Amino acid sequence: MSSANEASIPLTAMPRASDVEGDIAHGQVEVKIAEARTAQEPARKIVIPAVIIIPIWMACSISVILYNKYVFSTLNFPFPVFLTTFHLLFSAGATRVLQRTTTLVDGAKDIDMSRDRWVRSILPIGALFSGSLILSNYAYLSLSVSFIQMLKAFNPVAILLISFAFRIQEPNGRLSVIVLLISVGCALAAYGEVHFELFGFICQCAALAFEASRLVMIQLLLHGLKMDPIVSLHYYAPVCAVINALIIPFTEGLEPFYALHRVGLLVLITNAGIAFALNVAAVFLISAGSGLILTLAGVAKDILLITGSVIAFGSKIMPLQVFGYSISLAGLVLFKTTGGK
């Protein structure tokens, strides 16, 4: 996937467990080895070969989504706001540990985060991200993983439509074809869904709208700032955790605490740990290969995730959905390989 220029909307910023391939277009990132060196000594990079890091990233991405579904459904812990809040608190703490023990978060030193910038940029973007997380996780309570993954292919269309509305990007023939391909594919996938639930569908569509708005806001408010996934977590995780914590009393109340015995501390920690590992893997993934290779890796991950959900949870997929999703993937690949232009 090629990096987006100033006139386009990148699929970047803080990663989602289910959609981290969007951060591939964020640009190059240096990860320095944490050891003493002289001022004249050039910084060295930790480089993990693509043949190693891509499977690790794919495994983490697939695992965290299936793990979340397992917690919600199999363990009967239907409290997505609580689980998301725990993830964010874990990530907020983990990034600060990494900041003090490694150089993985050194990118934060290059960002002048004033109070005014935090209030005008980080806070509203964090609020949008929080809404996206909550709504998308609520969708998992009633929709299958495979169907949700098919609907997520609509995300580039939502980004383009919002960017058109804000006049950040002008429509053209190629973008119109992309919008048409993805829209038709998602419509066919939705029409062919056997266990369609309106509430879950509305939640997922709203989550896509929040996520697309977040990405557009990043382009408008944080233009020129380079944040890799770990640095993004460093800034956004505490904001989102506080917002989510304020929402819990009005959505789930004390019920998650009464039901903690169903999951146990070990499940919560390992679940959050895999989600955080996904973001660490994304840092090394950025410089692991060309945009085309990473885009194809993202497509392969989506296909494996849908296959895994069918095997793990017995989700039913109709031939019409396979056909529709194939059309959406074609539009998605075209969007990413052209940089959304």
C-alpha positions as CSV (number, residue, x, y, z in Angstrom):
1,M,0.0,0.0,0.0
2,S,1.5,3.3,-1.0
3,S,1.7,6.2,1.5
4,A,-1.0,8.8,1.1
5,N,0.0,12.3,0.0
6,E,-1.4,15.6,1.4
7,A,-4.5,15.4,-0.8
8,S,-5.7,12.0,0.3
9,I,-7.0,10.4,3.4
10,P,-4.7,7.7,4.8
11,L,-6.1,4.6,6.5
12,T,-3.9,5.3,9.4
13,A,-3.6,6.4,13.0
14,M,-4.4,4.4,16.1
15,P,-4.8,0.8,15.1
16,R,-7.8,-1.4,15.8
17,A,-7.4,-5.0,16.7
18,S,-9.6,-5.9,13.8
19,D,-8.2,-3.5,11.3
20,V,-4.5,-2.8,11.9
21,E,-3.6,-3.2,8.2
22,G,-4.8,0.4,7.9
23,D,-1.7,1.5,9.7
24,I,0.5,0.1,7.0
25,A,0.1,3.3,5.0
26,H,1.3,5.4,7.9
27,G,4.9,5.7,6.6
28,Q,8.3,4.6,7.7
29,V,9.2,4.1,11.3
30,E,12.5,3.6,13.0
31,V,12.7,1.3,15.9
32,K,16.1,1.7,17.7
33,I,17.9,-0.8,19.8
34,A,17.8,0.2,23.4
35,E,21.5,0.4,24.3
36,A,23.9,3.1,25.0
37,R,25.7,4.7,22.1
38,T,27.7,7.8,21.4
39,A,26.1,10.9,19.7
40,Q,28.1,10.1,16.5
41,E,27.1,6.5,16.4
42,P,24.2,6.0,13.8
43,A,21.0,4.6,15.1
44,R,20.5,1.0,14.2
45,K,17.2,-0.6,13.4
46,I,15.6,-3.8,14.5
47,V,14.5,-5.4,11.3
48,I,12.3,-8.5,11.3
49,P,12.0,-10.2,8.0
50,A,8.6,-10.0,6.3
51,V,8.4,-13.8,6.2
52,I,8.4,-13.8,10.0
53,I,6.6,-10.6,11.0
54,I,3.7,-10.9,8.6
55,P,2.6,-14.3,10.0
56,I,3.0,-13.0,13.5
57,W,0.9,-10.0,12.8
58,M,-1.7,-12.1,11.0
59,A,-1.8,-14.5,13.9
60,C,-2.2,-11.7,16.5
61,S,-4.9,-10.0,14.4
62,I,-7.0,-13.1,13.9
63,S,-6.5,-14.3,17.5
64,V,-7.6,-11.1,19.2
65,I,-10.9,-11.0,17.3
66,L,-11.7,-14.7,17.8
67,Y,-10.7,-14.4,21.5
68,N,-13.0,-11.4,22.0
69,K,-15.9,-13.4,20.4
70,Y,-15.1,-16.4,22.6
71,V,-15.2,-14.1,25.7
72,F,-18.5,-12.5,24.7
73,S,-20.3,-15.7,23.5
74,T,-18.7,-18.9,24.9
75,L,-17.8,-17.5,28.3
76,N,-21.0,-15.6,28.4
77,F,-19.4,-12.2,29.3
78,P,-21.4,-9.8,27.1
79,F,-19.8,-6.6,28.4
80,P,-17.9,-5.0,25.5
81,V,-17.5,-1.6,27.1
82,F,-15.8,-3.1,30.2
83,L,-13.6,-5.4,28.1
84,T,-12.6,-2.5,25.8
85,T,-11.8,-0.4,28.9
86,F,-9.6,-3.1,30.3
87,H,-7.7,-3.3,27.0
88,L,-7.1,0.4,27.0
89,L,-5.9,0.5,30.6
90,F,-3.6,-2.3,29.8
91,S,-2.2,-0.6,26.7
92,A,-1.9,2.7,28.5
93,G,0.3,1.1,31.2
94,A,2.2,-1.1,28.8
95,T,3.2,1.8,26.5
96,R,4.6,3.7,29.5
97,V,6.6,0.7,30.6
98,L,8.0,0.4,27.1
99,Q,8.8,4.2,27.1
100,R,11.0,3.7,30.2
101,T,12.6,0.4,29.2
102,T,12.9,0.5,25.4
103,T,13.1,3.0,22.5
104,L,9.9,1.7,20.9
105,V,8.0,4.9,22.1
106,D,10.8,7.3,21.2
107,G,8.6,8.7,18.4
108,A,6.6,10.5,21.2
109,K,9.7,12.7,21.8
110,D,9.4,14.3,18.4
111,I,5.8,15.4,19.0
112,D,5.1,18.7,20.7
113,M,2.0,17.8,22.6
114,S,0.8,21.1,24.1
115,R,-2.4,21.3,26.2
116,D,-4.1,23.2,23.4
117,R,-3.2,20.5,20.8
118,W,-4.4,17.8,23.3
119,V,-7.7,19.4,23.8
120,R,-8.3,20.3,20.2
121,S,-7.0,17.1,18.6
122,I,-6.3,14.1,20.9
123,L,-9.5,14.5,22.9
124,P,-12.0,14.6,20.0
125,I,-10.2,12.0,18.0
126,G,-10.0,9.8,21.1
127,A,-13.8,10.3,21.6
128,L,-14.5,9.1,18.1
129,F,-12.2,6.1,18.5
130,S,-13.9,5.2,21.8
131,G,-17.3,5.3,20.1
132,S,-16.0,3.2,17.3
133,L,-14.6,0.6,19.6
134,I,-17.7,0.3,21.7
135,L,-20.1,0.1,18.8
136,S,-18.0,-2.4,16.9
137,N,-17.7,-4.6,19.9
138,Y,-21.5,-4.4,20.6
139,A,-21.9,-5.8,17.0
140,Y,-20.1,-8.9,18.0
141,L,-22.8,-9.7,20.5
142,S,-25.4,-10.4,17.8
143,L,-23.5,-10.8,14.5
144,S,-21.1,-13.4,13.3
145,V,-17.4,-12.6,13.0
146,S,-17.5,-13.5,9.3
147,F,-20.4,-11.1,8.6
148,I,-18.8,-8.2,10.5
149,Q,-15.5,-8.7,8.6
150,M,-17.4,-8.5,5.4
151,L,-19.1,-5.3,6.5
152,K,-15.7,-3.8,7.4
153,A,-14.7,-3.7,3.8
154,F,-17.1,-0.7,3.5
155,N,-14.7,1.4,5.6
156,P,-12.8,2.9,2.6
157,V,-16.2,4.0,1.1
158,A,-17.1,5.8,4.4
159,I,-13.8,7.5,4.4
160,L,-14.1,8.7,0.8
161,L,-17.7,9.9,1.3
162,I,-16.7,11.9,4.4
163,S,-13.6,13.3,2.7
164,F,-15.8,14.3,-0.3
165,A,-18.3,16.1,2.1
166,F,-15.4,18.1,3.7
167,R,-13.9,18.8,0.3
168,I,-10.6,17.2,1.3
169,Q,-10.7,15.0,-1.7
170,E,-12.4,15.5,-5.1
171,P,-14.3,12.6,-6.6
172,N,-13.0,11.1,-9.8
173,G,-13.7,8.1,-12.1
174,R,-11.4,5.7,-10.3
175,L,-12.8,6.5,-6.8
176,S,-16.3,6.2,-8.2
177,V,-15.5,2.7,-9.4
178,I,-14.0,1.8,-6.0
179,V,-17.1,3.1,-4.2
180,L,-19.4,1.2,-6.5
181,L,-17.4,-2.1,-6.2
182,I,-17.2,-2.1,-2.4
183,S,-20.8,-0.9,-2.0
184,V,-22.2,-3.6,-4.3
185,G,-20.1,-6.3,-2.6
186,C,-21.1,-5.3,0.9
187,A,-24.8,-5.1,-0.1
188,L,-24.7,-8.6,-1.5
189,A,-22.9,-9.9,1.6
190,A,-25.6,-8.3,3.8
191,Y,-28.4,-9.6,1.6
192,G,-27.0,-13.1,1.8
193,E,-26.5,-13.2,5.6
194,V,-28.6,-16.0,7.2
195,H,-28.6,-14.7,10.8
196,F,-29.2,-11.0,10.1
197,E,-29.7,-8.9,13.3
198,L,-30.8,-5.3,12.8
199,F,-29.3,-4.0,16.0
200,G,-25.9,-5.5,15.4
201,F,-26.0,-4.3,11.8
202,I,-26.8,-0.7,13.0
203,C,-24.0,-0.9,15.6
204,Q,-21.5,-2.0,13.0
205,C,-22.5,0.7,10.5
206,A,-22.3,3.4,13.2
207,A,-18.9,2.0,14.2
208,L,-17.7,2.4,10.6
209,A,-19.0,6.0,10.5
210,F,-17.1,6.8,13.8
211,E,-14.0,5.2,12.5
212,A,-14.1,7.0,9.1
213,S,-14.7,10.3,10.9
214,R,-11.8,9.6,13.2
215,L,-9.4,9.0,10.2
216,V,-10.6,12.2,8.5
217,M,-10.2,14.2,11.7
218,I,-6.6,12.8,12.0
219,Q,-5.9,14.2,8.5
220,L,-7.4,17.6,9.4
221,L,-6.1,18.0,13.0
222,L,-2.8,16.1,13.1
223,H,-1.6,16.8,9.6
224,G,2.2,16.4,9.5
225,L,2.6,14.4,12.7
226,K,3.9,10.9,12.4
227,M,2.5,8.5,14.9
228,D,3.2,4.8,14.6
229,P,0.8,2.4,16.4
230,I,2.7,2.4,19.7
231,V,2.9,6.2,19.9
232,S,-0.8,6.4,19.0
233,L,-1.6,4.1,21.8
234,H,0.5,6.1,24.2
235,Y,-1.6,9.2,23.6
236,Y,-5.1,7.8,22.8
237,A,-5.4,4.8,25.2
238,P,-5.7,6.9,28.4
239,V,-8.2,9.3,26.8
240,C,-10.4,6.4,25.5
241,A,-10.1,4.5,28.8
242,V,-11.4,7.5,30.8
243,I,-14.3,8.0,28.3
244,N,-15.2,4.4,28.4
245,A,-15.1,4.3,32.1
246,L,-17.5,7.2,32.3
247,I,-19.9,5.3,29.9
248,I,-19.9,2.0,31.8
249,P,-22.3,3.1,34.6
250,F,-24.9,4.0,32.0
251,T,-24.5,0.9,29.8
252,E,-23.3,-2.0,31.9
253,G,-23.3,-0.8,35.4
254,L,-21.9,-3.2,38.0
255,E,-22.8,-6.3,36.1
256,P,-19.3,-6.9,34.6
257,F,-17.8,-7.0,38.1
258,Y,-20.4,-9.5,39.3
259,A,-19.6,-11.7,36.2
260,L,-15.8,-11.6,36.4
261,H,-15.7,-15.1,37.8
262,R,-16.9,-16.3,34.4
263,V,-13.7,-15.2,32.7
264,G,-11.1,-14.9,35.4
265,L,-8.1,-12.6,35.6
266,L,-5.9,-14.8,33.4
267,V,-8.3,-14.6,30.5
268,L,-8.6,-10.8,30.8
269,I,-4.8,-10.3,30.9
270,T,-4.0,-12.7,28.0
271,N,-6.8,-11.1,26.0
272,A,-5.5,-7.6,26.5
273,G,-1.9,-8.9,26.0
274,I,-2.7,-10.3,22.6
275,A,-4.4,-7.0,21.6
276,F,-1.3,-5.1,22.7
277,A,1.1,-7.5,20.9
278,L,-0.9,-6.8,17.7
279,N,0.1,-3.1,17.9
280,V,3.7,-4.0,18.6
281,A,3.8,-6.3,15.6
282,A,2.3,-3.5,13.5
283,V,5.3,-1.3,14.3
284,F,7.7,-3.8,12.8
285,L,5.2,-4.7,10.0
286,I,5.3,-1.1,8.6
287,S,8.8,-1.5,7.1
288,A,8.6,-5.3,6.4
289,G,7.8,-5.0,2.7
290,S,6.2,-3.2,-0.1
291,G,2.7,-1.7,0.0
292,L,1.4,-4.4,-2.3
293,I,2.8,-7.2,-0.2
294,L,1.3,-5.8,2.9
295,T,-2.1,-5.2,1.2
296,L,-2.2,-8.8,0.0
297,A,-1.2,-9.9,3.6
298,G,-4.2,-8.0,4.9
299,V,-6.5,-9.6,2.4
300,A,-5.2,-13.0,3.3
301,K,-5.7,-12.3,7.0
302,D,-9.3,-11.3,6.4
303,I,-9.9,-14.6,4.5
304,L,-8.3,-16.6,7.2
305,L,-10.2,-14.8,9.9
306,I,-13.5,-15.6,8.2
307,T,-12.5,-19.2,7.7
308,G,-11.4,-19.4,11.4
309,S,-14.8,-18.0,12.5
310,V,-16.6,-20.6,10.5
311,I,-14.5,-23.4,12.1
312,A,-14.5,-22.0,15.6
313,F,-18.1,-20.8,15.9
314,G,-19.9,-22.6,13.1
315,S,-20.8,-19.4,11.3
316,K,-22.7,-20.1,8.1
317,I,-21.6,-18.3,4.9
318,M,-23.7,-18.4,1.8
319,P,-22.3,-18.4,-1.8
320,L,-23.9,-15.0,-2.4
321,Q,-21.8,-13.6,0.5
322,V,-18.6,-15.1,-0.9
323,F,-19.3,-13.5,-4.3
324,G,-20.2,-10.2,-2.8
325,Y,-17.1,-10.2,-0.5
326,S,-14.9,-11.0,-3.4
327,I,-16.2,-7.9,-5.2
328,S,-15.5,-5.8,-2.1
329,L,-12.0,-7.2,-1.8
330,A,-11.3,-6.2,-5.4
331,G,-12.4,-2.6,-4.6
332,L,-10.4,-2.7,-1.3
333,V,-7.2,-3.8,-3.0
334,L,-7.7,-1.1,-5.7
335,F,-8.2,1.5,-3.1
336,K,-5.1,0.6,-1.1
337,T,-2.8,0.1,-4.0
338,T,-3.7,3.4,-5.5
339,G,-3.3,5.3,-2.2
340,G,-7.0,6.2,-2.2
341,K,-6.6,8.7,-5.0
